[in-house]
């Protein structure tokens, strides 16, 4: 007989708050507080930050998003945050994007 599904572990309020704070400090200037991104000027350059709540990013793996944050996407104006954010901080930002902006449940840990 199949066992009952295990509930998905949700981030704690502290994890969500940390991710929110880090997102606001490092990401919201370009991707906006709501994650929608869009055309803008940043440091004298016209850029079009990605819409983080679009299906494209909902389908992207956490590892893929982590690589965008860590390594940047130079051709699109996305700076690299390697050396500026720890791996734990990057993961907290991804948890915030997934749960608060994309309204997705967190996968089991």
JOKAQUI-V217834 format. One record per pair of residues at least 24 apart in sequence whose ideal C-beta (glycine too) atoms are under 8 Angstrom apart, sorted by sequence separation. I is the first residue (numbers start at 1). J is the second residue. D is the distance in whole Angstrom. If there is no record, write none. Layout:
# JOKAQUI-V217834
<<I/J/D> <I/J/D>>
This chain:
# JOKAQUI-V217834
<<66/90/6> <69/93/7> <66/91/7> <69/94/8> <50/76/8> <49/76/8> <48/76/7> <49/77/7> <50/78/8> <66/94/6> <47/76/7> <48/77/8> <49/78/7> <62/91/8> <65/94/5> <47/77/4> <45/77/6> <62/94/5> <65/97/7> <42/77/7> <62/98/8> <57/97/8> <58/102/5> <52/97/6> <57/102/7> <58/104/7> <30/77/8> <30/78/8> <53/101/5> <52/101/6> <53/102/5> <52/102/7> <26/81/7> <26/84/8> <26/85/7> <35/97/7> <22/85/7> <27/93/7> <35/101/4> <22/89/5> <26/93/7> <34/101/7> <35/102/7> <22/92/6> <23/93/5> <18/89/8> <22/93/5> <19/92/4> <23/96/5> <18/92/5> <19/93/5> <22/96/7> <23/97/7> <19/94/8> <19/95/5> <20/96/5> <15/92/6> <19/96/3> <19/97/8> <16/95/7> <15/95/6> <16/96/6> <20/100/7> <19/100/8> <16/99/6> <11/95/5> <16/100/7> <11/99/6> <10/99/7> <10/105/7> <11/106/6> <10/106/6> <8/105/5> <9/106/6> <8/106/6> <8/107/7> <9/108/6> <8/108/6> <9/109/5> <6/108/6>>
